[in-house]
Amino acid sequence: MQQYKFNEGPLTAVVVTLSVVSIDSKKVGQLARTYRKDAGMSLKRLAESMGISFAHLSKLERGARAWSLELISKFNKGLRQ
């Protein structure tokens, strides 16, 4: 099993519940979009800071792709940049 060091951030609470419940990618994506917009970040800027494509982040926010632990960690870190 791969382990990740998580940076505290808005989606950290999601990580805590991963082993207990299944993740609704659409709900996580909606939360991520809200946090991103509240931080005043564009999709492009956050995607660049996460090291993923604009299209990939867009799909994550729409719930069309599943969030991994690594992506949640990158999101938390990227949101603070």
Wavefront OBJ file of the C-alpha trace (Angstrom):
o trace
v 0.000 0.000 0.000
v 1.358 3.406 -0.960
v 1.439 6.043 1.747
v 1.157 9.765 1.233
v 2.054 12.659 3.471
v -0.976 14.921 3.438
v -0.872 18.646 3.737
v -3.712 20.021 5.792
v -6.305 21.644 3.634
v -9.977 21.730 2.793
v -10.151 18.170 1.474
v -8.188 16.639 4.376
v -11.424 15.542 6.056
v -12.210 13.501 2.952
v -8.998 11.534 3.445
v -10.002 10.596 6.980
v -13.240 9.029 5.753
v -11.762 7.166 2.773
v -11.378 3.880 4.575
v -14.830 4.091 6.150
v -17.104 5.050 3.271
v -17.023 5.024 -0.473
v -16.252 8.341 -2.102
v -18.841 10.118 -4.177
v -16.591 11.714 -6.799
v -19.271 14.180 -7.791
v -19.656 15.498 -4.215
v -15.884 15.708 -3.722
v -15.609 17.543 -7.028
v -18.306 20.016 -6.013
v -16.504 20.689 -2.732
v -13.199 21.098 -4.564
v -14.731 23.609 -6.981
v -16.203 25.589 -4.085
v -12.858 25.692 -2.236
v -11.006 26.662 -5.434
v -13.420 29.475 -6.226
v -13.397 30.708 -2.615
v -9.588 30.881 -2.861
v -9.930 32.941 -6.058
v -8.002 30.425 -8.154
v -8.666 29.598 -11.781
v -8.835 26.009 -13.001
v -5.719 26.616 -15.080
v -3.667 27.997 -12.202
v -4.658 25.246 -9.767
v -4.100 22.501 -12.344
v -0.613 23.847 -13.034
v 0.229 23.948 -9.331
v -1.052 20.368 -8.970
v 0.970 19.172 -11.958
v -2.077 17.941 -13.868
v -3.841 19.146 -16.986
v -6.641 21.689 -16.997
v -8.906 19.050 -18.562
v -8.141 16.507 -15.827
v -8.960 18.971 -13.034
v -12.129 19.986 -14.829
v -13.221 16.330 -14.997
v -12.413 15.867 -11.300
v -14.538 18.860 -10.361
v -17.450 17.567 -12.462
v -17.181 14.106 -10.922
v -16.253 12.519 -14.249
v -12.972 11.228 -12.773
v -12.294 9.695 -9.373
v -10.156 11.452 -6.775
v -7.116 9.539 -5.565
v -5.309 10.144 -2.292
v -2.428 11.628 -4.271
v -4.740 14.078 -6.076
v -6.364 15.173 -2.811
v -2.919 15.850 -1.372
v -1.895 17.790 -4.488
v -5.142 19.759 -4.341
v -4.543 20.789 -0.734
v -0.980 21.851 -1.503
v -1.898 23.605 -4.762
v -4.701 25.569 -3.182
v -2.221 27.251 -0.852
v 0.062 28.445 -3.655
l 1 2 3 4 5 6 7 8 9 10 11 12 13 14 15 16 17 18 19 20 21 22 23 24 25 26 27 28 29 30 31 32 33 34 35 36 37 38 39 40 41 42 43 44 45 46 47 48 49 50 51 52 53 54 55 56 57 58 59 60 61 62 63 64 65 66 67 68 69 70 71 72 73 74 75 76 77 78 79 80 81
